[in-house]
Amino acid sequence: MSQRTHSPMQIAMAQLNPLLGDCVGNAQAIFQAAQDAHEHGASLLLTPELSLTGYPPEDLLLRPGFIQETQTVLQSLCEQLKGLEGLTVIVGHPCESDAGLRNSASVIQNGKVIATYFKQELPNHEVFDEKRYFVAGENACVFDHHGLKLGVLLCEDIWHSEPARLAKNAGAQILVVLNASPYHLQKEQTRYELLKEQSQACGLPILYLNMVGGQDELVFDGGSCAVNSYGELVFAMPQFQEGVGFIELIGGEPQRGEITPALTLEAQVYAALVMGTRDYVHKNRFPGVILGLSGGVDSALVLAIAVDALGAEKVRAVMMPSPYTAEISWLDARELASNLGVQYDEISIQEPVKAFEDALQAQFANLPSDTTEENIQARVRGTILMALSNKTGRLVLTTGNKSEMAVGYCTLYGDMAGGFAVIKDIAKTLVYQLCRYRNQIKPVIPERILTRPPSAELRPNQTDQDSLPPYEVLDAILARYMEQNQSSAEIIAAGYDSAAVQKITRLIQINEYKRRQAPPGVRITARAFGRDWRYPITSGAKL
């Protein structure tokens, strides 16, 4: 193995936020980052996994024309990079090979590709299904950079020992890992522990570069970092912020640089929700958003997130009272809207609901009132919001939380009607935590919203706990059942009431049909209702 160079070397790490499928625009963002790196005297620029296309491209990868476009754009980018003398750039992109399509990273020097790495470990779990599209690589990719041997890895590779071992055996003195690693709760700590373990196992420093930004329900949190050959964290970039960071290598070891302090759990989650909402709206070119404001805690949180993501001028709130709407709900909704500075309207649903009831009077004769009448109210509200959306082009944000989505405490074509479900992966207990966190930054959510019993206000004196167990119990059972894959028997054995467990797990199972028709929303937990929840609607399984 060659000796490590002792000359200082500056490495640039670009936390980019690509627009999936916009190869030309993404290439321009890479070139701008390269210009920044060149001006700062860096000799190497790292970009994320599949930085040219965005991640995950899904079935775009099945279209030959799309793959051809990526190659054409890559060639054009190489020509552009010729002018940045002395700068090497690593770009992630799909690449055709004799064996099939590869998840690749190419090393570009002086306008030419001098090496290309094929990802070895293709994830096929949680939100990933790379084996649907890619063929796995088998070999290490190590290249010389001013006397230092760099081994290239891609994302999932670093979660396994073999790719790092192969790179070291091929002469690597440092590992550079390009990632498109989506966020979930406390994942950054898991990454640090992994990098420490892998670095100590192979005795090599690791530079870990991650994508940032929202892509449909996924959010990439950045948080790029470096560990030295002893596994010590020496550099950490901010989470949820696009930008280029710089780290110095001396003797092949990353030197201690800026380590951005870790965010609290609430700060992480809130930032993820803001970024996911902002990118979904902006990348899909909506002029703004609209949502129903009820005076309750869920819509209060969604409104605050929307304003922080987009600015008050792009957010419109509509209060749609019924005879069951409490006066304090009106007052709190008005105060909240005023605090956040959004356009606020009040549209009564009393007459539209009465029109439905009159039209159905003969059909419902001699039948008692039940959830049918409650659902009519919810669906009238949904119709009003969708009508306003159609007229203005604004996206409707739904306000249902994970606890409600799990057990079906929501109405198809009613409160589920909309284009983006901001808090669909946020349990009700976490909703309250996030509201209090937002009020610590600046008090905007009226305290009474956080202290009064939650209610859908679809009938007199209604509270959520008329139909559901306390949210502390519901959320704890939900976490065990969904995220830990525990059976009903295991949850009961852990000390939870048998009747409550059986009720909740049954409701989860029978409401799959509703969740399949729900809009996408930001994934926050390790198991969300979306890409990583694929249960059948029709099933006789007892879980």
VENDA-V585973 format. One record per backbone hydrogen bond with DSSP energy under -0.5 kcal/mol. CO is the residue of the C=O (numbers start at 1). NH is the residue of the N-H. E is the energy in kcal/mol with one decimal. If there is no record, write none. Layout:
BEGIN
[[CO,NH,E] [CO,NH,E]]
END
This chain:
BEGIN
[[9,11,-0.5] [9,249,-3.6] [10,43,-2.4] [10,44,-0.9] [11,247,-2.4] [12,14,-0.5] [12,46,-2.5] [13,15,-0.8] [13,245,-2.7] [14,16,-1.4] [15,243,-1.7] [16,18,-0.5] [16,212,-2.3] [18,20,-0.7] [19,22,-2.3] [21,23,-1.5] [22,26,-2.8] [23,27,-2.4] [24,28,-1.9] [25,29,-1.8] [26,30,-2.2] [27,31,-2.5] [28,32,-2.4] [29,33,-2.1] [30,34,-2.3] [31,35,-2.5] [32,36,-2.1] [33,37,-2.6] [34,38,-2.8] [35,39,-2.5] [36,40,-1.5] [37,42,-2.6] [38,41,-1.4] [43,88,-2.3] [44,12,-3.3] [45,90,-2.4] [46,14,-2.4] [48,51,-1.5] [48,92,-0.7] [50,53,-0.7] [50,54,-3.1] [53,21,-3.2] [57,60,-1.9] [58,61,-2.1] [59,62,-1.4] [60,63,-1.6] [62,64,-0.7] [63,66,-0.9] [63,67,-1.7] [64,68,-2.4] [65,69,-2.0] [66,70,-2.0] [67,71,-1.6] [68,72,-2.3] [69,73,-2.8] [70,74,-2.3] [71,75,-2.1] [72,76,-2.0] [73,77,-2.6] [74,78,-2.2] [75,79,-1.7] [76,80,-2.0] [77,81,-2.5] [78,82,-0.8] [79,82,-0.7] [80,83,-1.3] [81,84,-1.7] [83,85,-1.2] [84,87,-1.8] [86,88,-0.5] [87,110,-0.5] [88,45,-2.6] [89,91,-0.5] [89,108,-3.2] [90,47,-1.0] [91,106,-2.8] [92,52,-2.4] [93,104,-2.0] [95,102,-2.6] [97,100,-0.8] [100,97,-1.0] [101,135,-3.0] [102,95,-2.1] [102,104,-0.8] [103,119,-2.9] [104,93,-2.2] [105,117,-3.0] [106,91,-2.4] [106,108,-0.6] [107,109,-0.5] [107,114,-2.7] [107,115,-1.0] [108,89,-2.2] [109,112,-2.0] [112,109,-2.8] [112,114,-0.7] [115,107,-3.1] [117,105,-1.7] [117,119,-0.5] [119,137,-3.1] [120,122,-0.8] [121,123,-0.7] [123,130,-2.0] [125,128,-3.1] [129,132,-1.6] [130,133,-1.4] [130,134,-3.1] [141,152,-2.5] [143,150,-2.7] [145,148,-1.4] [148,145,-2.9] [148,150,-0.7] [149,173,-3.2] [149,174,-1.1] [150,143,-2.2] [151,176,-2.9] [153,178,-2.2] [154,157,-2.6] [155,158,-1.8] [156,159,-1.3] [157,160,-1.5] [160,164,-0.5] [161,165,-2.1] [162,166,-2.8] [163,167,-2.1] [164,168,-2.4] [165,169,-2.6] [166,170,-1.4] [167,172,-2.5] [168,171,-1.9] [173,205,-0.7] [174,151,-2.7] [175,177,-0.5] [175,207,-2.9] [176,153,-2.4] [176,178,-0.6] [177,209,-2.7] [178,155,-2.2] [179,49,-0.5] [179,211,-0.9] [180,182,-0.7] [181,221,-0.7] [184,187,-2.2] [186,190,-1.3] [187,191,-2.5] [188,192,-2.1] [189,193,-2.2] [190,194,-2.2] [191,195,-3.0] [192,196,-2.4] [193,197,-2.2] [194,198,-2.9] [195,199,-2.6] [196,200,-2.2] [197,201,-1.9] [198,202,-2.1] [199,203,-2.0] [199,204,-0.8] [205,175,-2.5] [206,208,-0.6] [206,227,-2.2] [207,177,-3.2] [207,209,-0.6] [208,225,-2.4] [209,179,-2.2] [211,222,-2.1] [213,220,-3.5] [215,218,-2.3] [217,523,-3.3] [218,215,-3.1] [219,183,-3.7] [219,221,-0.5] [220,213,-2.4] [221,240,-2.0] [224,237,-3.4] [225,208,-3.1] [226,234,-2.4] [226,235,-1.2] [227,206,-2.2] [228,231,-2.2] [232,228,-2.1] [234,257,-3.2] [235,226,-2.0] [236,260,-2.4] [238,223,-1.7] [238,241,-0.6] [243,15,-2.9] [245,13,-3.0] [247,11,-3.2] [248,255,-3.3] [249,9,-2.3] [250,253,-1.8] [253,250,-2.4] [258,236,-2.3] [258,260,-0.6] [264,268,-2.6] [265,269,-2.5] [266,270,-2.6] [267,271,-2.3] [268,272,-2.4] [269,273,-2.4] [270,274,-2.4] [271,275,-2.6] [272,276,-2.8] [273,277,-2.2] [274,278,-2.7] [275,279,-2.7] [276,280,-1.7] [277,281,-2.2] [278,282,-3.0] [279,283,-2.6] [280,284,-1.1] [281,286,-2.4] [282,285,-1.5] [288,395,-2.6] [289,316,-1.6] [290,397,-2.4] [291,318,-2.4] [292,294,-0.5] [296,300,-1.2] [297,301,-2.2] [298,302,-2.3] [299,303,-2.2] [300,304,-2.1] [301,305,-2.5] [302,306,-2.6] [303,307,-2.3] [304,308,-2.4] [305,309,-2.2] [306,310,-2.5] [307,311,-2.3] [311,314,-1.7] [312,315,-1.7] [314,289,-2.9] [315,343,-1.3] [316,291,-1.9] [317,345,-2.1] [318,293,-2.5] [319,347,-2.7] [321,349,-2.4] [322,325,-1.8] [326,329,-0.9] [326,330,-1.3] [327,331,-2.4] [328,332,-2.6] [329,333,-2.3] [330,334,-2.5] [331,335,-2.2] [332,336,-2.6] [333,337,-2.5] [334,338,-2.3] [335,339,-2.7] [336,340,-1.9] [337,341,-1.0] [337,342,-1.6] [343,317,-3.0] [345,319,-3.2] [349,353,-2.4] [350,354,-2.2] [351,355,-2.2] [352,356,-1.8] [353,357,-2.5] [354,358,-2.8] [355,359,-2.1] [356,360,-1.8] [358,361,-0.9] [360,364,-2.2] [362,365,-0.7] [364,367,-2.1] [370,373,-0.8] [370,374,-1.1] [371,375,-3.0] [372,376,-1.8] [373,377,-1.3] [374,378,-1.7] [375,379,-2.6] [376,380,-2.2] [377,381,-2.0] [378,382,-2.2] [379,383,-2.3] [380,384,-2.3] [381,385,-2.4] [382,386,-2.4] [383,387,-2.2] [384,388,-2.3] [385,389,-2.2] [386,390,-2.6] [387,391,-2.0] [388,392,-2.0] [389,393,-2.9] [395,290,-2.5] [395,397,-0.5] [396,398,-0.5] [396,419,-2.7] [396,420,-1.4] [398,422,-0.8] [401,405,-2.4] [402,406,-2.5] [403,407,-1.4] [404,408,-0.9] [404,409,-2.0] [408,410,-2.2] [410,412,-0.5] [411,414,-2.2] [411,416,-1.7] [414,417,-1.5] [415,399,-0.5] [420,398,-2.1] [420,422,-0.9] [421,424,-1.4] [423,402,-0.7] [423,426,-1.9] [425,427,-0.6] [426,402,-1.9] [426,403,-0.5] [427,430,-0.5] [427,431,-1.8] [428,432,-1.5] [429,433,-1.4] [430,434,-2.6] [431,435,-2.1] [432,436,-2.2] [433,437,-2.2] [434,438,-2.6] [435,439,-2.1] [436,440,-1.2] [437,440,-0.5] [437,441,-1.1] [438,442,-1.9] [442,444,-0.6] [444,446,-0.6] [446,449,-1.2] [446,450,-0.7] [447,450,-1.0] [447,451,-0.8] [448,451,-0.6] [448,452,-2.1] [454,464,-2.4] [459,462,-1.2] [463,466,-1.8] [464,467,-1.8] [464,468,-1.7] [470,473,-0.8] [470,474,-2.6] [471,475,-3.0] [472,476,-1.2] [473,477,-2.4] [474,478,-2.6] [475,479,-2.3] [476,480,-1.8] [477,481,-2.6] [478,482,-3.1] [478,483,-0.5] [479,483,-1.2] [479,484,-1.3] [480,486,-2.6] [487,491,-2.1] [488,492,-2.6] [489,493,-2.2] [490,494,-1.0] [491,496,-1.4] [492,495,-1.9] [497,501,-2.4] [498,502,-2.7] [499,503,-2.2] [500,504,-2.6] [501,505,-2.7] [502,506,-1.8] [503,507,-2.4] [504,508,-2.4] [505,509,-2.0] [506,510,-2.4] [507,511,-1.0] [509,512,-0.8] [511,514,-0.6] [511,515,-1.7] [512,516,-2.0] [514,517,-1.5] [515,518,-1.4] [520,421,-3.5] [522,524,-0.5] [524,185,-2.2] [528,530,-1.4] [530,533,-1.7] [537,539,-0.7] [541,543,-0.6] [543,488,-1.3]]
END
